[in-house]
Amino acid sequence: MVFPRIPGVRDTRQLASDLMENHRTAVVPGAFFDAPDHIRIAFGADATTVSAGLTALGHVLDAMRPVLRRS
């Protein structure tokens, strides 16, 4: 399990929701742990599933990059 901070994001609940709705990838918003700018990522699946989830997370973060630069 890892608990990275997402730079430029004050509350990761929308990020987590977008990942689930658009990519069927689950992360836990940091707000559940009093760290709203973090996400919890667990690696409790097979390597193929974990790889696909990390790829989806990367795509979402890449898409957010222009917005984050403006904030």
C-alpha positions in Angstrom: 0.0 0.0 0.0 1.1 3.6 -0.7 -0.3 6.9 0.3 1.0 9.5 -2.1 0.2 13.2 -2.0 -1.2 14.5 -5.3 0.4 17.9 -5.8 -2.0 20.7 -6.8 -5.1 18.7 -5.6 -6.6 19.9 -2.3 -9.3 17.1 -2.1 -8.9 13.8 -4.0 -12.5 12.7 -3.7 -13.3 13.8 -7.2 -10.2 12.1 -8.6 -11.2 8.9 -6.9 -14.7 9.2 -8.2 -13.5 9.8 -11.8 -11.1 6.9 -11.6 -13.9 4.6 -10.6 -16.5 5.9 -13.0 -14.3 6.2 -16.1 -11.7 3.5 -15.6 -13.1 1.0 -13.0 -10.0 1.8 -10.9 -10.4 2.2 -7.1 -8.3 4.4 -4.9 -9.3 5.7 -1.5 -9.5 9.5 -1.1 -7.2 10.8 1.6 -10.1 12.6 3.3 -10.9 9.3 5.0 -7.5 9.6 6.7 -7.5 13.3 7.4 -5.1 13.9 4.5 -7.4 15.2 1.7 -4.6 15.8 -0.8 -3.5 12.1 -0.7 -4.9 8.9 -2.1 -4.4 5.4 -0.8 -3.4 2.8 -3.4 -3.4 -0.9 -2.4 -1.8 -3.6 -4.5 -4.0 -6.6 -3.5 -4.7 -7.9 -7.0 -2.8 -9.7 -9.6 0.0 -8.0 -11.5 -2.1 -7.4 -14.7 -4.9 -5.7 -12.7 -2.5 -3.6 -10.7 -0.7 -2.5 -13.9 -3.9 -1.5 -15.6 -5.0 0.5 -12.5 -1.7 2.3 -12.3 -1.9 3.0 -16.1 -5.4 4.5 -15.6 -4.2 6.6 -12.7 -1.4 7.9 -14.8 -3.7 8.8 -17.7 -6.0 10.7 -15.3 -3.2 12.6 -13.7 -1.7 13.4 -17.1 -5.1 14.8 -18.1 -5.2 16.9 -15.0 -1.7 18.4 -15.5 -2.8 21.5 -17.5 -5.4 22.3 -14.9 -3.0 21.8 -12.0 -0.4 24.2 -13.6 -3.0 27.0 -13.5 -3.9 26.6 -9.9 
